[in-house]
């Protein structure tokens, strides 16, 4: 016979499945992913960047290797994500970082 760990009953009772908010259903993971994809499609991202260079936003040189771009993106997201950084400009900065990465991903990704 093998021992099985018992799940904490309180945790099971309070567990809310993905996509719920205060007891109301807000969608499933596929809907969330599709909504995100629509908000950050290539044309929208390019428009929001306006005159800014995606390389400048990510802090990499023009013509940088894809690995360097990806590394800069993840480092900046960790620093500026609104869940981590509580400054007022964090949300806008995070959107610019995602926009820059999306534009470069479309044009330079291997």
ABEGO torsion letter per residue (X at the ends): XBBBBBBBAAAAAABBBBGBBGGBBAEBAAAAAAAAAAAABAAAAAAAAEABBAAAAAGBBBGBBAAAAAAAAAAAAAAABAAABABAAAAAAAAAAAAAAAAAAAAABX
